[in-house]
């Protein structure tokens, strides 16, 4: 048997076995699960852009954790209750809203990586435009982990009021 055919046969058998055993990382359900994870992330960022904290709360799992880069007062790892409170506070500082735009999105397994930017007018009158990388983990239709990387110097200047 040709080595190429042996490789194709092995891959076919692995895919068939994985599908029949319900393996999550291989098989026909994989694409549907990745599409659903991307949909959840889009719904989350749409809700953030509308200041719809009720939808954000619904999309966060009970054991949700957020981690924000930097040394800002809200940096570090926090639970769902803290995250929802901080979301109210931050979005409340943008009376006309803080619009998030997803520039690129990649999904693999339970993770969705997002490159995004935001635009909004802060209550201080300062225009706020930040660039982000987010990494989210999705489980059972909800976000369980949210990692946020951004220009923390800009966030500190506008959101906290420090130079």
Steps between C-alpha positions, in 0.01 A plus 500: 500500500625846408599715805274781377198269492588365842502857637162578342354175632630574850351850494166367374484233769594755770230741383238225487594373846502849647161576353349180634658547844389865518847653521453876519817600320445296182191434291202673348391673822831687524416764237153556648647539851765747378234700314285508817799618707563780250129593511509522881804728487336726240187516718713593801682783321175625347353511853805687631465753216132552596585520874267201544641365826203260543606310187865510611395351835303225326793413273746470792498161674454492878868403540613770255843661549648806335867591484607847388862586423691775673508679833175693475259488796292240313795294368552143612265203541141553616174306530167554326352734764802731480499487118131595476550789745806623311311470169221723637757753624713511183210506253327762717796730439407513129157670475476445122638147533832331445491329162707184456595385152633150445779524243594130494385184672649151524330205669660171599364253751333691783706817438417805292771761437395848396685804369278802557488872556266731688382855446307726733477838667580484872300715747816711540471596132805293404468286189587139575634272229674187621635188329446159659574134488244288683516128567175342612415142598148377439328212680139389456404819318650740754828683548703348784824691453579841354857629459546861396814662360498869403690827511491526879666844508214641292238317708655634822513855361137506383320256732687568824605859432869451563774642274 
